[in-house]
Amino acid sequence: MRNNLTVVTLILLIGIALLMLGLKCPWEKDDDDDDVTIGSSGILPNAPSGLTADAVSSSQIDLSWTDNSNNDDGFKIERKTGAEGTYAQIDIVGPNITSYSNTGLEIATYYYKIYAYNSAGISAYSNTVSGTTTWAISTIGNSGGQGSNYNISIAVDSNDKVHICYLYYPPFNDINYATNVSGSWVFTPLDNVDIEAHPSMTLDKNDKVHISYNDDSVSYKDLYYGTNASESWVHTTIDETGDVGRWNDIAVDTINKVHISYLAGIYLKYATNITGTWVTTTVDNTTEVRNETSIATDGNNKVHISYMDYTNKYLKYATNITGTWVTTTIDNSGTVGGNSSIIVDSNDKVHISYYDYINKDLEYATNASGVWVTTTIDSADEVGGGAIARDLNDKIHISYYDMTNKALKYATNASGSWVITTIDSAGDVGAYSSIAIDSTNKVHIAYQEIIATDGNVKYATNK
């Protein structure tokens, strides 16, 4: 008993001495000892390695890596957008998984890193990789000869399938209609008159196609209309009173009635079947109109037309929202208004893109604020014209031709401010573009590629 007390006393004296010296007793528990256990379940997994990123489409990046651990519970994937972005976890995959597809992406550069985890904690990070989604670009048809001058139209149906019409100029002078509804591109020639020109296309609420065009032969200069609404193509002569039909555009309203703007000589005319029969009206005969017209309808089935007053070199706008046609000068700041394109948003506000011939800029006008406001979108090079569309959030998208660099460009305010992107610069591309937005706000653009004296129709999408 005495010996036991002596041992206990000795241990206590040693402990007191160590404490006085600021040292830890051998039997004192470390604060971190709770995290260290014996057995495989307490061992941290090894870090994955060899992470790669492959942008397989305009909206998908595929990741793959090497699994270096046999005790992990899975992998956690982190991503940031752009070099200045912040990493955040986007998903978790199970053990023994060594690949991952990141879908639904926008056009951007994305950075990725991953780590393994188990009940003991997490591994070190893998290497960091990046992948950049780009527009998917393809050639869908040959327009022949001089290409499709001002003659490409694109539309997207309720199933997000694409429809394109264009002029197959020399040697056939036919309108071609192309669609990928079946999963691959199918082409249909719409041969109705001697020399077809200036086709414009739209879709109705039932995904039926409507095309306006004119006969540009010496003998006949008439306005025509074709549709497959009855399942087979039917063509109708709309106006044959003189030299009519050039620079036409077409729109379909909420009740599937058709509206067409076009030129009669040098004046602006309008045709519609809203009453059940075709009726034509002269909208503006006070000024000379030579360039493209553009037409859109609003939620009340009223009509809006943009065009260039060639006499004064102004951008003009016509509408029948009051019950009669009223024309307004929107921009008189110089030689402006060419290649105009018009769209009406869900609030029945109007948006117009157009070309400034003097400054060679892309311009944009809207009355969204209640008054007309004009903005220069792109003045970097000789650019302009093109086509305009809106998405489901009423954000604006414009495709247009960079004449200096022979490239297709795209501008949008979807982020809240205008962002400009070069989509295709391979050769001489981008002229006579047309743009459409699908049900997921993805963009689809058809445009021309010039190759010597030949021309192709190309298609770009960020879907």
Secondary structure, 3 states (H helix, E strand, C coil): CHHHHHHHHHHHHHHHHHHHCCCCCCCCCCCCHHHCCCCHHHCCCCCCEEEEEEEEECCEEEEEEECCCCCCCEEEEEEEECCCCCCEEEEEECCCCCEEEECCCCCCEEEEEEEEEECCEECCCCCCEEEECCCEEEEEEECCCCCCCCCCEEEECCCCCEEEEEEECCCCCEEEEEECCCCCCEEEEECCCCCEEEEEEEECCCCCEEEEEEECCCCCCCEEEEECCCCCCEEEEEECCCCEEEEEEEEECCCCCEEEEEEECCEEEEEECCCCCCEEEEEECCCCCCCCCEEEECCCCCEEEEEEECCCCEEEEEECCCCCCEEEEEECCCCEEEEEEEEECCCCCEEEEEEECCCCEEEEEECCCCCCEEEEEECCCCEEEEEEEECCCCCEEEEEEECCCCEEEEEECCCCCCEEEEEECCCEEEEEEEEEECCCCCEEEEEEEEECCEEEEEEEECC
